[in-house]
């Protein structure tokens, strides 16, 4: 901290400056002034925490100085020095909240204790102020949570006595009144916002709420909040002093539209993102809120790029938009179904079907209920395929099946598209992995059979029967996995066995022929010659040399 010494007798301030161990008191800088007026100049220029001043000085006394300080720099602690033990001075010092009153000549020990006490007082005050600010911040955070919880209860139609609602509105500092006509604004965030992470979206929602409060403040009392269905809501009531006959008429609608337009423009200007707004007709708050909210949800459309710049009133005719959305979802349900494409491993076709759906949705308006319908349809197909492959659907993506995350998925067509394609890729990866594992196991079985049994019954058909596959399909997967035909592999292993028997045994050619499962020695000799370029006898003779 910084300290200022004030005395018209400069030797006093200089003596204190030189003799007091300021560093031990954690004083960073000591300033000196020879008059009250000079002291005020220094106070205006420097950050001073403690002032030590003489009382009796020309032009302006020390008492007048600390009175000025008390009015302009309330955080500064003041210590008075005087050579007179006048009780009247002491009383004035007390009245002016001086930290201490020290008689000259100054005792260094007493002086240091006085300064230390003033410094401790400052630290304690700063600590208390910090704790107070923290409490205010915590209370504000808690009130925010309580306000959101109350809004959710009201929107979902939870029954509460009227006096309880009134009490909570007052306690949570919500400026709305019960039994008053209210307008609901449902706010849907545009792609710029919905593409952000959850923390950033929360910050944007907080900012949007602040903008709404500023824009509507002139005529309305408002309550911005999150909805239970991953959106935002704003409840607005005309200020009591502005209520008059006919406030629900066309004029009131025009006023509301003007303010909503300004609100939307300010969000775009300050946050660089679009929002769509659905404005309800006025209703009685809170009794009709839940019903108006349910109706609003079914009318709130998410979809084509223009939708995120829309301001619509609940009474607008949306039949054509509903028909367009219905046509898009109906096309998605047409055969071949997504499930059929998944079962037959037509992954590219399944991906194309999903992409086509969302291409169509880009040109129409679609409600959140329709998005839920699409989500459930896609989910059912994915769950069936996952179970068929021995998985629970949440094992593909744990986060993707968190209820809170699913709410985010159906918040926009873009997010649902991204999620659907991501899950499809994971299903395809698992299916391909299982198919590869299964084929590897079959190949291993076949090779073990061939290497351990080169007898009479060994053929593509007998092997296929043992692994429960059609001979043609078995030959196909063996060729694709090894690059060698299964029949060729069987012959090659027989020939390798024949070479071993010719080299390491004295068995006759006909005996070897029978052991390898061939019926005719001439046919065996023909196959051996084709494989090695010589007859079995020639090979044995050459090997014996």
Helices and strands as residue ranges (DSSP letters): E 2-6, H 10-19, G 22-25, E 29-33, H 36-45, E 50-54, H 62-72, E 77-82, H 87-95, E 100-103, H 108-155, H 162-171, E 180-189, H 191-194, H 198-216, E 220-226, E 232-238, G 240-242, H 250-271, E 275-279, E 283-285, H 289-299, E 301-303, G 305-309, E 311-313, H 319-333, H 338-343, H 347-361, E 365-367, H 368-388, H 393-396, G 399-401, H 403-409, H 413-452, H 460-466, H 471-482, H 486-504, H 509-515, H 521-532, H 536-544
